[in-house]
């Protein structure tokens, strides 16, 4: 599938007022990734839908629109009543994007 492994940076990385907030968002991502993985592995559609909804709204606010878009795909697929077994690629994409997100301090 040739996934891109390059880090993704916030589009607000140059905004000094957003710098600390972006850092806080990045620090929280490992916990969110773990929640996504656990929900997907345990078939907890409601938990996965909830975290996807949160990321869909929050990620673009911190300058990570790609994460928001991927989370939106997971959420909308689950809202259509599709089981987790039918959306592993969308979940994997969301996790991969979250893992690649970084702030300027880490660069």
N, C-alpha and C positions, 0 to 999 in steps of 0.2 A: 504494500500500500504506500510505501515511501513517505511516511509521515515526516513533516518538517520538525526538526528538533531545536531550531533556533529559538532563543528567548523572545518573548513578546513583552513589549514595554507599554506602559500607559501612554495614551495620546496627551495626557496632562502632565507628563514627566517634567516638562520645563516650567510648570506653574509652581512657584514656591509656596503658594497657599495650599496646594494639593499634595505636596511632597510627603508630609507626615501621614495624611489620610491614606494615600496610596500604599505606603509602607505598612500601615495597619491592616489594610485589605489583604496584602500579600502574606502577612504573618498568619492570617486566619485561613488561608487557602489549604494548607495541609489537613487541617481538621475537616474542612468541607469535602476535600477529596476522599478522606477516609469515610465520611458519612455517605457519600455517593457510592463508594465501593461496597460498603456493608449493606446498604439498602438494595443495591442491584443484586448482590450475591444471595441475599435472604428473601428476595422477591417482595420487598416492601414498597409497593408502588406509591402509596400515599406519602411515605417519607421521601422517596426520590422525587416525586412531583413537587413537594414542598421546598426541598433544597434547590431544585432546578428553577422554581419560581423566584426564590430569593436571589439566586445568581443572575437570572434574566434581568431583574430590576437593578441590582446593585452593581454588577460588573461594568456596565456602560457608564455609570455615574463616576467610576474611578478611572475611566479611559480604556476599558478592556471590552470593547464592543464585540469582538469575536467570541469571547466567553459568554457574553449575554445572548448572542445569537445561537450558540450551541446549546445553551441551557434552555432557550426557548423551543428549540427543536425537540429536546427531551420532554419538556413539559407538555407541548401540544400533542405529541405522539401519545403520551400517557393519558391525556384528557380524552383522546379518541377511543380509549378503552383497549389499546394495544398492550399486550403483555410484555414484560421485560425481555422475554426470549426473542422478541421481534425488533428490539432496538439496541442490541449490544454495540453496534457501530456508533450510534449517537452518544451513548454513554461513554464509550472509549474516547471519542473525539472530545467530549467535554472534559474528561479527566486529563487528557493529554494537553489541552489548552491551559487548564489550571496549573498543571505542572510546569509549563513553559513560562507562565507569567512571572515577571520579576520587576523590581523597581530599579531606578538608576543607581542606587547605592550598591546593588549587587553586581553591577556591570564592571 
